[in-house]
Amino acid sequence: MARSLACADLARLLERGRFDGLFIADVLGTYDVYAGTDEAAIDSR
């Protein structure tokens, strides 16, 4: 129930901001792999 209320609140907020859409990725890992490792995607420097 709480999650559906949060989604409804988010939808109202986005409507007020005139957003056309929202994409929420549901990934449990990193996308990028450079030179055989995902360190470049994780590095926050």
BALOBA-1460 file (C-alpha; in Angstrom, 3 decimals):
// residues 45
<rec num="1" residu="m" x="0.000" y="0.000" z="0.000"/>
<rec num="2" residu="a" x="2.743" y="2.481" z="0.909"/>
<rec num="3" residu="r" x="4.551" y="1.804" z="-2.364"/>
<rec num="4" residu="s" x="1.441" y="2.525" z="-4.430"/>
<rec num="5" residu="l" x="0.950" y="5.800" z="-2.549"/>
<rec num="6" residu="a" x="4.558" y="6.783" z="-3.240"/>
<rec num="7" residu="c" x="4.074" y="6.013" z="-6.933"/>
<rec num="8" residu="a" x="0.900" y="8.102" z="-7.019"/>
<rec num="9" residu="d" x="2.696" y="11.003" z="-5.311"/>
<rec num="10" residu="l" x="5.525" y="10.752" z="-7.827"/>
<rec num="11" residu="a" x="3.044" y="10.727" z="-10.709"/>
<rec num="12" residu="r" x="1.354" y="13.882" z="-9.380"/>
<rec num="13" residu="l" x="4.711" y="15.618" z="-8.951"/>
<rec num="14" residu="l" x="5.753" y="14.746" z="-12.500"/>
<rec num="15" residu="e" x="2.422" y="15.968" z="-13.884"/>
<rec num="16" residu="r" x="2.876" y="19.299" z="-12.122"/>
<rec num="17" residu="g" x="6.334" y="19.544" z="-13.672"/>
<rec num="18" residu="r" x="4.838" y="18.731" z="-17.109"/>
<rec num="19" residu="f" x="6.980" y="15.626" z="-17.562"/>
<rec num="20" residu="d" x="5.997" y="13.394" z="-20.476"/>
<rec num="21" residu="g" x="7.469" y="10.224" z="-19.039"/>
<rec num="22" residu="l" x="9.798" y="8.593" z="-16.546"/>
<rec num="23" residu="f" x="12.051" y="5.585" z="-17.039"/>
<rec num="24" residu="i" x="13.153" y="3.647" z="-13.968"/>
<rec num="25" residu="a" x="15.794" y="1.005" z="-14.649"/>
<rec num="26" residu="d" x="15.577" y="-2.143" z="-12.568"/>
<rec num="27" residu="v" x="19.143" y="-3.392" z="-12.889"/>
<rec num="28" residu="l" x="21.090" y="-5.124" z="-10.148"/>
<rec num="29" residu="g" x="24.487" y="-4.613" z="-11.740"/>
<rec num="30" residu="t" x="26.514" y="-2.294" z="-13.922"/>
<rec num="31" residu="y" x="25.954" y="-1.841" z="-17.628"/>
<rec num="32" residu="d" x="29.365" y="-0.756" z="-18.849"/>
<rec num="33" residu="v" x="32.354" y="-3.019" z="-19.216"/>
<rec num="34" residu="y" x="35.599" y="-1.443" z="-20.385"/>
<rec num="35" residu="a" x="38.732" y="-3.526" z="-20.871"/>
<rec num="36" residu="g" x="37.084" y="-6.533" z="-19.233"/>
<rec num="37" residu="t" x="36.111" y="-4.796" z="-15.981"/>
<rec num="38" residu="d" x="33.278" y="-2.637" z="-14.656"/>
<rec num="39" residu="e" x="35.563" y="-0.324" z="-12.641"/>
<rec num="40" residu="a" x="35.139" y="2.563" z="-15.111"/>
<rec num="41" residu="a" x="31.357" y="2.546" z="-14.565"/>
<rec num="42" residu="i" x="31.724" y="2.408" z="-10.776"/>
<rec num="43" residu="d" x="34.520" y="5.016" z="-10.428"/>
<rec num="44" residu="s" x="33.094" y="8.284" z="-9.047"/>
<rec num="45" residu="r" x="36.138" y="10.538" z="-9.407"/>
